[in-house]
Amino acid sequence: MRRYYINPPVMPNQLPAFIARSYVMDVPSKVAELIKWSKAEYTKAVVEATRHKALRFVTFLHKEYSAIRILAESEGFMDLINLLNEENYNQLSGRERVFIRRAYEMHKALS
């Protein structure tokens, strides 16, 4: 299991079966929540590295990582992608669509 500075949002696959049966998931809001989390996680990583004066790590984060990559490597990302369909994808804003597409392309490139 990965360690994060900020805990990622709960995904349906992380819920016990008896709760998941009655769990209604609003996919567009979950997408927005995951995007917001990935941006906050990236910012927190840079701030913490800067606070600890880890210049090499800050440089590494700026060159190799982004919020898109953090989302692409997160554990619940592909579960969320599998829940997307044309109807709920059309409910996303243009920026969210681009962010998700780029994260998906990065996920495919990294795997």
N, C-alpha and C positions, 0 to 999 in steps of 0.2 A: 504494500500500500504506500502511496506517495504521501509525502508530508507537504503541507501547504501553510502559508502564513495566515491565510483566511480560509476557513472551511468552505468547501464548495456547496452549492445548493443540493438539497436532497432530491435524488432521482427515483423514479418508480421502482427500478430494479433493486434499490437499497431498502425498500420497505418490506416488512414481513408479509407473507401471502394473505393473511386474514385482513390486513389493512389495505393492501394494494387492490383487493377486489372492489372495495367501495371508494377508492381514491380516484377522484375526478381530476384529470390533469388538463390544464389549459396550456397547450404547447407553445403558443406565441409568447405568453408571459414567462414560461420557463426558459425560452430562448433568450428573451431580454434579460432575465435574471442571470443566466450563465454568461452572457456577454459582459454584463456589468461586473460580475464576479471576476472574470478573467482580466479585465482592465484594472480592477482594484488589486488583484493578486500581483500583476506585473509591477504596478506602481509601488506596492508594499515591498516587493523584493528589491527594487532599486533603492528605495529609501533605507531599508535595513542594511543593505550592502554599503551604502554611503555612510550611514551612521556608524558602522563598524570599521570604516576607512578601508574597505576591501576594494581597492582601485581596480585590480585585475578582474574581479567578479563583476563590478559595475561595467567595465569595458566589455566583458563577455556578454552580459545581459543586453547591452545596447547593440552589439554586433550580431548576436546569434538568436536572441529571443525577442518576442513581442507578445502582446495580449492574444493575438491570433494563434501563435504557437502554443501558448499555455492552454487555450481552449482546445486546440487540436489534440494535445497530449492528455487532456483530462480524462478521467475514468468514465464519466457519464456521457461524454460527447456522442459517441456512436449510438448509444441507446436513444438519445434525443433525436439524432438524425433519422433513426429507424421509425420514429413516431411522426416525422414530418410527412405530410401529403400535400397535394396541390392546394386544397382548401385552406389549411392552416399556414402554408408557406405564403399564400397571397395576403394573409393578414399581417405579415411582418412588414416593417418599414423598409425602404430601399437600403438604408445603411445596415440594418440587421441582415438583410439578404446577402449583401456583399460580404459582410463579416463572416457569416456562416459558410458561404461558398468558398471564401479564401481559407477558412479553417479546415473545411472538408478537403480541399485540394492539398493543403499542407499535410493533413493526416494521411492521405493516400501516398504522398511523396515520402513521408517518413516511415511508412510501414511496408 
